[in-house]
Amino acid sequence: MGACPTLLAQHSYRGPCSPSKPALEHEPIPVYHPTPSQTRLATQLTEEEQIRIAQRIGLIQHLPKGIFDPGTEPSEKKVKECVICMLDFVYGDPIRFLPCLHIYHVDCIDDWLMRSFTCPSCMEPVDAALLASYETN
């Protein structure tokens, strides 16, 4: 037997292996990176850090998204991979374009940009000035 004591039907024992609340009530607390070298739970962020993270999320959401389509021309059929996760793009994958025109899986680049606001391929900064070129008036 393992470390959990046997539970008998007539007893309502709550030992070290019994959950105190149903598993569905426990939601993971988001982890953020206020700077590339820091990792903190959302509950540990200062108000200023929360504002900066909200602004960064807003900037990321303004970057254009698309769906990966390798095309039909031989020159367009180059095997492309997301340099963050190292997986090949598959037709229909959601992708995000950076101002430098590099593309990545949406989830991969969004997570990357929460840590570092530079392109992982060419290290070009992805900042508000560059994002302004994507705004439509």
Backbone hydrogen bonds, N-H to C=O, Kabsch-Sander energy under -0.5 kcal/mol:
donor,donor_aa,acceptor,acceptor_aa,energy
8,L,6,T,-0.5
11,H,8,L,-1.3
13,Y,11,H,-0.6
15,G,13,Y,-0.6
18,S,15,G,-1.4
25,E,22,P,-1.7
26,H,23,A,-1.0
27,E,25,E,-0.8
32,Y,40,R,-3.2
38,Q,35,T,-1.9
40,R,32,Y,-2.8
42,A,30,P,-2.5
44,Q,41,L,-2.0
45,L,42,A,-1.1
50,Q,46,T,-2.3
51,I,47,E,-2.1
52,R,48,E,-2.2
53,I,49,E,-2.4
54,A,50,Q,-2.3
55,Q,51,I,-2.4
56,R,52,R,-2.3
57,I,53,I,-2.7
58,G,54,A,-2.2
59,L,55,Q,-2.3
60,I,56,R,-2.7
61,Q,57,I,-2.2
62,H,58,G,-0.7
62,H,59,L,-1.0
63,L,60,I,-1.6
66,G,95,I,-2.6
68,F,93,D,-3.0
76,E,73,E,-0.9
77,K,73,E,-1.0
77,K,74,P,-0.6
82,C,87,L,-2.5
83,V,81,E,-0.6
86,M,82,C,-2.5
89,F,80,K,-2.6
92,G,68,F,-2.9
93,D,90,V,-2.7
95,I,66,G,-2.7
96,R,104,Y,-2.5
97,F,64,P,-2.7
98,L,102,H,-2.3
101,L,98,L,-2.5
104,Y,96,R,-1.5
106,V,94,P,-1.8
109,I,105,H,-2.6
110,D,106,V,-2.5
111,D,107,D,-1.9
112,W,108,C,-2.2
113,L,109,I,-3.1
114,M,110,D,-1.1
115,R,111,D,-0.6
115,R,112,W,-1.5
116,S,112,W,-2.9
118,T,116,S,-0.9
119,C,124,E,-2.5
123,M,119,C,-1.8
126,V,117,F,-3.1
127,D,125,P,-0.8
131,L,127,D,-2.4
132,A,128,A,-1.7
133,S,130,L,-1.1
134,Y,131,L,-1.8
135,E,131,L,-0.5
135,E,132,A,-1.0
